[in-house]
């Protein structure tokens, strides 16, 4: 497959991941009506991990998942790092969703669009002017889309900001290891680790019951299979040929899909501010993809 075709397919994978994630918010909120945040995350993560096993089996039968020792080593390291970071991000974010305003929580969580470029710069990767401007436009767009009314920051908002930082770290880790090992195995094992880490907190801090989990099976299964296994695997596949900063800009369109989902599914009406926010986000994505001196861009944005 040509490099340009692979790049386009990876960007489409990231956009599909953003689409699924954007529509998942209702399921996450609904699931919390039946179980606690650690129970929700433990079950969704383990379901997400197990649901990928048939796909991995088929891939193995087709001979597409053979790994050498170096790839296996990268898989173990990547799964461990990604799983631990994802567990921390999931836990903080899901717990804060109980208390924080939904719009404000969405905006603060989406600030990974700023954290990823900052981390990239600390890793001594230069950002071209069009990418820098895209980040600013995306930030403004996210604010217009998600912020509702006056934003008075509280302790839970600080925790949400912390979860956003860990989501950014997860993007960086996945971007690095997805190029060095099997994307399917990496996706499955990271969820298994995140789920296992949530189990002790589930039993110590909450009172999970089989009946409560069964009662909330619809949002739990949707989040576990479609969002956790589906969207995050698409994200990992997308990182194989896309720089994490550009990938983050594409993933941030989940805010647009969340708003559109509210319009199409819940019958909500877009405000003028939200429409302007969508326009800013779309311009940010388009601008980030414009090749200003393609050789220099490849050098500056490679991980």
N, C-alpha and C positions, 0 to 999 in steps of 0.2 A: 504494500500500500504506500502511495506517495505521501511525503511529509505533509503537504498541504491538505490532502484528503483526511489524513489522521487527525490533523489539527481541527478541521471542521467537525469531524465526528465527535471529538472530545468536547468541543464547545457545545454541541447539541446535547451530549450526555449531561453536561453541567446545567444546561438550561432546563432539561427534563427533571433533573434533581431539584432545581429551584422551584419548578412547577409543583412537584409532589409535596415538597416541604411547605410551600406556601399554602396549600390546601389542607395541611395536617393540623392546623392550630385548633380547629373545632374538636377534632378527635382527642387531642391531648387534654383539652379543658374538660371534655366529657368524661374521659377516663378517670380524672381526679375525683369525680363524684363517687366513685366506687372504691378506690384504693388510695393509699398514700403515695408520695412521690418516689420513695425508694422501691416500693413494691411495683409500681408502674414501670420504673426504669429497669428493674431486674427482669421482669416478665417480658417486656418489649424487647430487651436486648437479647435474651436467650432465644426467644421466638425468632428474632431476626437472624441470629447466628444459625439456628437449625434449619430455617427455611431456605438457606443458601446451599445446604448440603446436596440436595438433588441436582442443582445447577452445576455444582462442582463435580459430582459423579458423572454427569453427562459430558462435561468438559474433559474429564479424565479418559472416558471411553473414546472420545474423539481424538485423544492424544494432544490436547491443547494446554495441559497443565503440568507438564513434566518440568521439574526444577532441579538444577544442580545444587551442590553444597553451598555455594555462595548465595544463591537465591533463597535457599532454606534458612540460612543464617539471617539474611535480611528480613525474611518473613517473621522469624521469632522476635527479633528486635523491634521491627515495625509494629507488629501486633501488640507487643507488650507496651511500648510507648504510647501508641494510638489508643489502646484500650484504657490505660490509666487516665490519660488526659481526657478522653471522652467521658469516662465515668465521673470525673470531677465536674466537667462542663454540664453534663446531663443533670447531676445531682443538685448543683447550685441553682441552675436555671429552673428546673421543675419545682423545686421547693419555693423559690421566689414567686412563681406564677400563682401561688395560693394567695399572696398578699398584694402584689404589684398590679397597677392598672395595665390592662392588656396592651393598649396602644403604646404606652411609654415603655413597657417591657419589650415589645417588639422592636422599638427603635434602639434601645440600649443594647439588646442582644445583637442586633445587626451591625453594631459598631466594629465587628470583626473586619468590616470593609476598610477600616482605618488601621486596626492593629496589625493586620497581615503586612501591609506595606512598611509599617514602622519596623517590624521584625525583620523584613527583607533588607531594609537599609542597614540595620545593625549587623546583618550577615554580609554586608559590603556588596549588596546588589543595587546598581543604579536604576532609577526610575526615569524614563523619558518624560518630557514635559506634557505630552498628551495623556499619559497614564496618571501623572500627578493631578492634572486638571480633572480627569475622569473621577478620581477619588473624591475631590472636592464636590463635584456635581452629584455624585452618588450620596455623599453625606447629606447634602441639602435635600435631595430627593427623599431620602429615608426619613428625615425630620418632617417634611411636609406630609408624607404618607402616614407616618405612625404617631407623631406627637399630637395629643388631643388636649387643647386648652393650655392652662398654665402648668409648667412642669416643675413641681417642687420636689427636689431630690431627697430621698430618705435612705435609711440603712439598706433596705432591700434593693434599691437602685444601685448602690455601690457593689452589692453582691452580684447583681445582674451584669454589671460592667466587668466584674472578675470572671464570670462565666463566659462573657464575650471574648475575653483575652484567651481563655483556654480553648474556645472554639477556633480562634485564630491559630493557636499552637497546633491544634489537631490538623488544620488545613496544611500547615507547613510540613508536619510529620508525614501525612498521607501523600503529599506531593513528592516528597523525597523518596519514600519507600515504594510507592506504586510503580515507579520506573525501574525498580530493582527486584521485584518479586511478583508472584501471582496476585492480581487485584482481587479475585474472588476469595482466595484463602485469607488474604489480608483483611478483607471486609468481614468475613465470618468470624475469624479469631479475635478481632478487636472487640466485636460485640459480645462474644463469649466471655472475654476478660472483664469487660464493663459490667456484664450481668452478674458474674460471680462476685465481683467486688461490691455490688449493691446488696447481695444476699444478707450478710451479717447485719448491715444497717437496717434492712427490712425487718428482720426479726427482733432486733434490739429496740428500735425506735418506733416501730409500728406494730399493729396487730393484724397481719394478713390472714385471710381465711379463703378457703377454696371457693366458698359460695360468693364472696365479694368479687373474686377474680372472674368467676363464671358470669356473674351479673354484668360485669363490664367487658364482656368478651369482644363485643363489636369494636369499640374504639381501641382496645388493646391489640386485637388481631390486625386491625388496619394500620395502627402505628408500628407494630412489630414487623409485619410482612411488607406492606407497601412503602412505608416511610423508612423504617430502619434498614431492612434488607434492600429494598428497591432504590430509594433515593441516595442513600449513602454509598451503595455499590456503584451507582451511576457516577457519583461524585469522584470516587476513587479511579474509575475508568477514565473519567474526564481529565484527571490530573496527569495522566501519562504523557500528554503532549502539550499541556497548557501551563504557563507559569502561574504560581500560586496567587500572585497579585491580580492577574487578569481573570483567573478562575474565581477569585473572591468577588470581583465586580459582577460576574455573570451570576454567581450564587445569590448575590444580594437582591436579584430580581424576585426572590421569593416574596418580598414585601409587596410587589405589584400583584403577584398571583394570589396572595392572601386577601388583598383588597378586592380583586376581581372575583375571587371565590365568594366573598361576602355579598357581592352584587348578584351573582348568578345563583348561588345556593340559598342565601338567607334573605334575598330581596332588598339588600341595603342600597343606598344611593350614594354615588360618588360626589364628594364636595369639590368645589373649584380648587381648593388647596391640594386635595389628593390627586386631581387630574394634573395639576402643575408638577406635583411630586413625581408622578409616573413619567411625565415628559423629561424631567431632569434625569431620571434613572435611565431612560432609553437613550438619551443623548450621551450619558456617561459610558454606556456599553459600546455604542457605535464609535465614539471617539477613541476608546481604549483599543479598538481593533484596527484603527487606521495605521498602516505601516509607514512610519517616518524613518527612512533609511533602514531597510529591513535587516541588513547585516549587523548594524550597530544595535538595533532593537533586540536581535537574537542574543548578542553578546551581553547586553545589559540585563536582560530578563531571564537568563538561563539559571537554573538551580543545579 
